[in-house]
Structure formats: C-alpha cells, structure tokens
C-alpha cells in the first residue's frame, strides 16, 4: 500500500448516503470542511489540554466529517448543551449518554498521545494473523465521538446492545456488541458498511504518514500488566474466531486505491 490513496470523494458520498436526511444535508452543507477545527468550540466544550489531539483528529477528512455530522445532528435535535470532553481521574475512556460527555484521563497518555500503561489493540498483521498495535489518545477519542454520533442518531446498534450476541454468538464474543462492531470496523451487521469508523480514520492517518495500515480486530486489548499467559489465551481464542470476522472486516478496502 506504499502508493495507495484514500478515496475521499467516495468516502464523502457514502457518508452522506448513510448518515444524512434531506433536511440534514442542508445544515451539513453550511459547515465548510476547512472551518471544522476553528469552529469546534461551537459544539464541543473542552479544556485546552486536548487541543493537540483534536488537531490530529481534524487533520484528515474522516475526523472532520465526524465533527460536521455531530454539529449537524446536534443542531437538528435542538441540543443546547455542548458535547463535553472531560479530563477526569478515571481508568479508561468512555462516552456517557446520560451526561452527553466523553470522559478520559489525559494523564494516562504521554505527550505523543501513547498510553503510559502500554495498552495495545489487537489487529491483523501483514501475514493475515493477529498482531497488536498501540492504543493512542487520538484513536480512543475518535472512537468515543463515534458513539456520541450514534447516540444523536438513535441508531439500533447503540440502543440495543445485545443484538449481535443474539444473531451471531462468535461475533458477539469478539466485538462485544453491534455498536462496537460498527464503530471499529464500520460493519452494520448484515445490512451495510459505515465509512465513518476506526478503520477508516486509521487508514487515512497511516497513508498520510507513510505507515502500514493494520486494521483493528475485536474490541479487546491488553496492557503491560496483563499476565503473559492470559494474553496468550486471549489471542488464541481470537485466532479461532478470525474466520468469522474476516467476512465483515474488509469495508475499508472500498476507500483505498
């Protein structure tokens, strides 16, 4: 993929078809792509400590499109409250539907946005096996903002978390639920492909940085404190499930040539 190019026009076309109604399309068109970062404060309340990571998310079309959609959906829904990005002494990061907020602990990441505890995501390597890659603040916050978008859209993946387990137990064990499967791999199980997902953000950033792209596999991960035996058992289990997930992990390929 050394000379590959991200297909931005196709990405934007697919996002519009999946995420925008006729009324929303007009509101969305009033938000210029080049103005997304400077207008972020209109929809997001955040501490300046998060400015560098928001710069990174907005450095590419995938991240900017996510924020354009969040602004559009919040406006249409009549949301007066801004989405909050909160720095709090917690272990982990998550989106709180009740608080309309993303909570994280900035102190758990170094100046480059890498997790200080060595947190890793599982991914597919060049040989088609299971590898691992560092969890970054950029990828984590983008992921949580996707949850916020799905909440504003009131889609079934976020309102019916157990759906994936009922329809496919193996995918349920691998990805936890349909919302995580959609957010990470863009797979709307059995229906369509959502281009606004972790895979497409990582793909775009990898191509822009001249780095190889390794798509995240599963909702699981581990850190430096995870016992080696436990990590090996978990990896073997995921390997045994891999054939089932291969069927639904190739959506990102549509956006690269």
Sine and cosine of phi, psi and omega as CSV:
sin_phi,cos_phi,sin_psi,cos_psi,sin_omega,cos_omega
0.00,0.00,0.36,0.93,-0.07,-1.00
-0.86,0.50,-0.62,0.79,-0.04,-1.00
-0.96,-0.27,0.28,0.96,-0.06,-1.00
-0.95,0.32,0.45,-0.90,0.00,-1.00
-0.78,-0.63,0.67,-0.74,0.04,-1.00
-0.97,0.22,0.76,-0.65,-0.07,-1.00
-1.00,0.08,0.99,0.14,-0.11,-0.99
-0.89,0.45,-0.66,0.75,-0.03,-1.00
-0.88,0.47,-0.68,0.73,0.02,-1.00
-0.92,0.38,-0.63,0.78,0.05,-1.00
-0.85,0.52,-0.76,0.65,-0.02,-1.00
-0.89,0.45,-0.65,0.76,0.02,-1.00
-0.88,0.48,-0.71,0.70,-0.02,-1.00
-0.93,0.36,-0.61,0.79,0.04,-1.00
-0.87,0.49,-0.73,0.69,-0.01,-1.00
-0.87,0.48,-0.68,0.74,-0.03,-1.00
-0.90,0.44,-0.61,0.79,-0.09,-1.00
-1.00,0.04,-0.60,0.80,-0.19,-0.98
-0.97,-0.26,-0.26,0.96,-0.14,-0.99
-0.90,-0.43,0.74,-0.67,0.17,-0.99
-1.00,0.10,0.09,-1.00,0.01,-1.00
-0.86,0.51,-0.74,0.68,-0.02,-1.00
-0.91,0.42,-0.65,0.76,-0.02,-1.00
-0.92,0.39,-0.52,0.86,-0.04,-1.00
-0.86,0.51,-0.61,0.79,0.00,-1.00
-0.93,0.38,-0.72,0.69,0.01,-1.00
-0.87,0.49,-0.70,0.72,0.00,-1.00
-0.87,0.50,-0.65,0.76,-0.05,-1.00
-0.92,0.39,-0.33,0.94,0.00,-1.00
-0.98,0.17,-0.16,0.99,0.01,-1.00
-0.98,-0.21,0.96,-0.29,-0.06,-1.00
-0.96,0.26,0.68,-0.73,-0.02,-1.00
-0.81,0.59,-0.67,0.74,-0.05,-1.00
-0.95,0.31,-0.15,0.99,-0.03,-1.00
-0.95,-0.30,0.04,1.00,-0.12,-0.99
-0.85,0.53,-0.77,0.64,-0.08,-1.00
-0.89,0.45,-0.69,0.73,-0.06,-1.00
-0.96,0.30,-0.33,0.94,0.00,-1.00
-0.98,-0.19,0.13,0.99,-0.09,-1.00
-0.87,0.50,-0.54,0.84,-0.01,-1.00
-0.90,0.43,-0.25,0.97,0.01,-1.00
-0.95,0.31,-0.43,0.90,-0.02,-1.00
-0.87,-0.50,-0.21,0.98,-0.12,-0.99
-0.79,-0.61,0.78,-0.63,0.09,-1.00
-0.98,-0.21,0.88,-0.48,-0.08,-1.00
-0.48,-0.88,0.39,-0.92,0.08,-1.00
-0.99,0.15,0.52,-0.86,-0.03,-1.00
-0.86,0.51,-0.32,0.95,0.02,-1.00
-0.88,0.48,-0.37,0.93,-0.01,-1.00
-1.00,-0.08,-0.01,1.00,-0.06,-1.00
-0.83,0.55,-0.71,0.70,-0.01,-1.00
-0.87,0.49,-0.65,0.76,-0.02,-1.00
-0.96,0.30,-0.54,0.84,0.08,-1.00
-0.93,0.37,-0.58,0.82,0.11,-0.99
-0.85,0.52,-0.68,0.73,-0.03,-1.00
-0.91,0.42,-0.70,0.71,0.01,-1.00
-0.89,0.46,-0.63,0.78,-0.03,-1.00
-0.99,0.12,0.02,1.00,-0.02,-1.00
-0.97,0.25,-0.13,0.99,-0.06,-1.00
-0.66,-0.75,0.30,-0.95,-0.11,-0.99
-0.90,0.44,-0.50,0.86,-0.03,-1.00
-0.93,0.38,-0.75,0.66,0.01,-1.00
-0.91,0.41,-0.68,0.73,0.00,-1.00
-0.90,0.44,-0.62,0.78,0.02,-1.00
-0.90,0.44,-0.63,0.78,0.05,-1.00
-0.85,0.52,-0.72,0.69,-0.03,-1.00
-0.94,0.33,-0.54,0.84,0.10,-1.00
-0.89,0.46,-0.65,0.76,0.03,-1.00
-0.93,0.38,-0.67,0.75,0.03,-1.00
-0.87,0.50,-0.68,0.74,0.02,-1.00
-0.90,0.44,-0.68,0.73,0.00,-1.00
-0.90,0.44,-0.76,0.65,-0.05,-1.00
-0.91,0.42,-0.65,0.76,0.00,-1.00
-0.91,0.42,-0.62,0.78,0.01,-1.00
-0.92,0.40,-0.72,0.69,-0.01,-1.00
-0.90,0.44,-0.59,0.80,-0.02,-1.00
-0.98,0.21,-0.11,0.99,-0.01,-1.00
0.95,0.32,0.47,0.88,0.00,-1.00
-0.95,0.33,0.90,-0.44,0.06,-1.00
-1.00,0.05,-0.49,0.87,0.00,-1.00
-0.98,0.19,0.73,-0.69,0.07,-1.00
-0.97,0.24,0.45,-0.89,0.19,-0.98
-0.91,0.42,0.70,-0.71,0.01,-1.00
-0.96,-0.27,0.69,-0.72,0.14,-0.99
-0.94,-0.33,0.95,-0.30,-0.22,-0.98
-0.94,-0.35,0.76,-0.65,0.10,-1.00
-1.00,-0.02,0.91,-0.42,-0.09,-1.00
-0.64,-0.77,0.52,-0.85,-0.02,-1.00
-0.96,0.26,0.96,0.26,0.02,-1.00
-0.81,-0.59,0.23,-0.97,0.04,-1.00
-0.97,-0.23,0.99,-0.17,-0.03,-1.00
0.90,-0.44,-0.07,-1.00,0.02,-1.00
-0.68,-0.74,0.59,-0.80,0.03,-1.00
-0.34,-0.94,0.36,-0.93,0.09,-1.00
-0.99,-0.12,0.79,-0.61,0.03,-1.00
-0.98,-0.18,0.94,-0.35,0.03,-1.00
-0.90,0.44,-0.63,0.78,-0.03,-1.00
-0.88,0.47,-0.64,0.77,-0.08,-1.00
-0.99,-0.12,-0.09,1.00,-0.09,-1.00
0.77,0.64,0.79,0.61,-0.11,-0.99
-0.52,-0.86,0.47,-0.88,0.13,-0.99
-0.95,-0.32,0.83,-0.56,-0.05,-1.00
-0.93,-0.37,0.71,-0.71,0.02,-1.00
-0.46,-0.89,0.15,-0.99,0.02,-1.00
-0.87,-0.50,0.98,-0.19,-0.06,-1.00
-0.87,0.49,-0.46,0.89,-0.03,-1.00
-0.93,0.36,-0.23,0.97,0.02,-1.00
-0.99,0.15,-0.03,1.00,-0.02,-1.00
-0.83,-0.56,0.55,-0.83,0.02,-1.00
-0.99,0.15,-0.10,-1.00,-0.07,-1.00
-0.90,0.43,-0.38,0.93,0.03,-1.00
-1.00,-0.03,0.06,1.00,0.03,-1.00
0.99,0.14,0.21,0.98,0.03,-1.00
-1.00,0.01,0.61,-0.79,-0.01,-1.00
-0.91,0.42,0.76,-0.65,-0.03,-1.00
-0.94,0.33,-0.35,0.94,-0.01,-1.00
-1.00,-0.04,0.16,0.99,0.04,-1.00
0.96,0.29,0.44,0.90,-0.02,-1.00
-0.87,0.50,0.68,-0.73,-0.02,-1.00
-0.77,-0.63,0.52,-0.85,0.18,-0.98
-0.98,-0.21,0.50,-0.86,0.17,-0.99
-0.98,0.20,0.54,-0.84,0.00,-1.00
-0.51,-0.86,0.14,-0.99,0.10,-0.99
-1.00,-0.04,0.74,-0.67,-0.01,-1.00
-1.00,-0.05,-0.05,-1.00,-0.06,-1.00
-0.89,0.46,-0.44,0.90,-0.03,-1.00
-1.00,0.03,0.01,1.00,-0.01,-1.00
1.00,0.09,0.12,0.99,0.06,-1.00
-1.00,-0.09,-0.21,-0.98,-0.04,-1.00
-0.99,-0.17,0.86,-0.52,0.09,-1.00
-0.91,-0.42,-0.30,-0.95,0.03,-1.00
-0.55,-0.83,0.50,-0.86,0.04,-1.00
-0.62,-0.78,0.45,-0.89,-0.08,-1.00
-0.90,0.44,0.62,-0.79,0.16,-0.99
-0.98,0.18,0.74,-0.67,0.00,-1.00
-0.88,-0.47,0.39,-0.92,0.03,-1.00
-0.89,0.46,-0.58,0.81,0.03,-1.00
-0.87,0.49,-0.78,0.63,-0.03,-1.00
-0.91,0.40,-0.61,0.79,-0.03,-1.00
-0.92,0.40,-0.73,0.68,-0.03,-1.00
-0.94,0.35,-0.63,0.77,0.08,-1.00
-0.84,0.55,-0.71,0.70,0.01,-1.00
-0.83,0.55,-0.72,0.70,-0.03,-1.00
-0.94,0.33,-0.57,0.82,0.07,-1.00
-0.91,0.41,-0.53,0.85,0.10,-0.99
-0.89,0.46,-0.65,0.76,0.07,-1.00
-0.87,0.50,-0.65,0.76,0.02,-1.00
-0.89,0.46,-0.65,0.76,0.04,-1.00
-0.88,0.47,-0.73,0.69,-0.01,-1.00
-0.89,0.45,-0.54,0.84,0.05,-1.00
-0.92,0.40,-0.71,0.71,0.03,-1.00
-0.89,0.45,-0.55,0.84,0.01,-1.00
-0.99,0.17,-0.24,0.97,-0.02,-1.00
0.81,0.59,0.69,0.73,-0.01,-1.00
-0.97,0.23,0.37,-0.93,-0.09,-1.00
-0.91,0.42,-0.49,0.87,-0.02,-1.00
-0.86,0.51,-0.60,0.80,-0.04,-1.00
-1.00,0.00,-0.37,0.93,-0.02,-1.00
-1.00,-0.03,-0.33,0.94,0.00,-1.00
-0.80,-0.60,0.96,0.27,-0.16,-0.99
-0.88,0.48,-0.43,0.90,-0.08,-1.00
-1.00,0.04,0.03,1.00,-0.12,-0.99
-0.85,0.53,-0.68,0.74,-0.08,-1.00
-0.90,0.43,-0.64,0.77,0.02,-1.00
-0.88,0.48,-0.58,0.81,-0.02,-1.00
-0.95,0.30,-0.56,0.83,-0.07,-1.00
-1.00,-0.02,-0.48,0.87,-0.02,-1.00
-0.41,-0.91,0.99,-0.17,-0.11,-0.99
-0.89,0.46,-0.59,0.81,-0.02,-1.00
-0.92,0.39,-0.72,0.69,0.06,-1.00
-0.90,0.43,-0.56,0.83,0.04,-1.00
-0.88,0.47,-0.65,0.76,0.02,-1.00
-0.94,0.33,-0.51,0.86,-0.05,-1.00
-0.99,0.16,-0.69,0.72,-0.14,-0.99
-0.95,-0.31,-0.07,1.00,-0.01,-1.00
0.98,0.19,-0.83,0.56,0.01,-1.00
-0.34,-0.94,0.13,-0.99,-0.07,-1.00
-0.90,0.43,-0.53,0.85,0.02,-1.00
-0.91,0.42,-0.68,0.74,0.02,-1.00
-0.94,0.35,-0.61,0.79,0.04,-1.00
-0.87,0.48,-0.70,0.72,0.02,-1.00
-0.92,0.38,-0.69,0.73,-0.05,-1.00
-0.91,0.40,-0.63,0.77,-0.04,-1.00
-0.99,0.12,-0.83,0.55,-0.12,-0.99
-0.98,-0.18,-0.14,0.99,0.00,-1.00
0.98,0.20,0.16,0.99,-0.07,-1.00
-1.00,0.05,0.90,-0.44,0.18,-0.98
-1.00,-0.03,0.99,-0.16,-0.30,-0.95
-0.80,0.60,0.87,-0.50,0.06,-1.00
0.98,0.22,0.06,1.00,-0.10,-1.00
-0.81,-0.58,-0.87,0.49,-0.16,-0.99
-0.38,-0.92,-0.06,-1.00,0.02,-1.00
-0.85,-0.53,0.80,-0.60,0.03,-1.00
-0.99,-0.13,0.89,-0.45,-0.02,-1.00
-0.95,0.31,-0.28,0.96,-0.02,-1.00
-1.00,0.01,1.00,0.09,-0.11,-0.99
-0.50,-0.87,0.17,-0.99,-0.01,-1.00
-0.84,0.54,-0.66,0.75,-0.03,-1.00
-0.86,0.52,-0.69,0.72,-0.04,-1.00
-0.95,0.33,-0.61,0.79,0.08,-1.00
-0.88,0.47,-0.76,0.65,-0.03,-1.00
-0.90,0.44,-0.63,0.78,0.04,-1.00
-0.87,0.50,-0.75,0.66,-0.03,-1.00
-0.89,0.46,-0.71,0.70,0.00,-1.00
-0.91,0.42,-0.61,0.79,0.01,-1.00
-0.91,0.41,-0.71,0.71,0.01,-1.00
-0.90,0.44,-0.67,0.75,-0.01,-1.00
-0.91,0.41,-0.54,0.84,-0.03,-1.00
-1.00,-0.07,0.04,1.00,0.00,-1.00
0.92,0.39,0.49,0.87,-0.02,-1.00
-0.95,-0.30,0.45,-0.89,0.08,-1.00
-0.93,0.38,0.52,-0.85,0.00,-1.00
-0.97,-0.24,0.82,-0.58,0.04,-1.00
-0.85,-0.52,0.97,-0.25,-0.07,-1.00
-0.90,0.44,0.71,-0.70,0.01,-1.00
-0.88,0.47,0.66,-0.75,0.01,-1.00
-0.84,-0.54,0.90,-0.43,0.04,-1.00
0.99,0.10,0.17,-0.98,0.05,-1.00
-1.00,-0.10,0.14,0.99,-0.06,-1.00
-1.00,-0.08,0.23,-0.97,0.07,-1.00
-0.22,-0.98,-0.14,-0.99,0.01,-1.00
-0.39,-0.92,0.18,-0.98,0.05,-1.00
-0.70,-0.71,-0.08,-1.00,-0.09,-1.00
-0.91,0.42,-0.35,0.94,-0.02,-1.00
-1.00,0.02,-0.13,0.99,0.00,-1.00
-0.94,0.34,0.83,-0.56,0.02,-1.00
-0.84,0.55,0.67,-0.74,-0.05,-1.00
-0.83,0.56,-0.66,0.75,-0.01,-1.00
-0.87,0.49,-0.68,0.73,0.00,-1.00
-0.90,0.43,-0.67,0.75,0.00,-1.00
-0.91,0.42,-0.65,0.76,0.01,-1.00
-0.90,0.43,-0.65,0.76,0.02,-1.00
-0.90,0.43,-0.70,0.72,0.01,-1.00
-0.89,0.45,-0.65,0.76,0.00,-1.00
-0.91,0.41,-0.65,0.76,0.02,-1.00
-0.90,0.43,-0.62,0.78,0.03,-1.00
-0.89,0.45,-0.72,0.70,0.01,-1.00
-0.89,0.45,-0.59,0.80,0.03,-1.00
-0.89,0.46,-0.62,0.78,0.00,-1.00
-0.93,0.36,-0.38,0.93,0.01,-1.00
-1.00,-0.07,-0.10,0.99,-0.20,-0.98
-0.87,0.49,-0.61,0.79,-0.04,-1.00
-0.86,0.50,-0.55,0.83,0.01,-1.00
-0.95,0.33,-0.61,0.79,-0.05,-1.00
-0.98,0.19,-0.42,0.91,0.01,-1.00
-0.83,0.56,-0.52,0.85,-0.06,-1.00
-0.91,0.41,-0.41,0.91,-0.14,-0.99
-0.85,-0.53,0.27,0.96,-0.06,-1.00
-0.94,-0.35,0.12,0.99,-0.10,-1.00
-0.98,-0.19,0.18,0.98,-0.03,-1.00
-0.85,0.52,-0.56,0.83,-0.03,-1.00
-0.88,0.47,-0.42,0.91,-0.05,-1.00
-0.89,0.46,-0.41,0.91,0.02,-1.00
-0.89,0.46,-0.41,0.91,-0.14,-0.99
-0.96,-0.26,0.34,0.94,0.02,-1.00
-0.68,-0.74,0.63,-0.78,0.13,-0.99
-0.56,-0.83,0.00,0.00,0.00,0.00
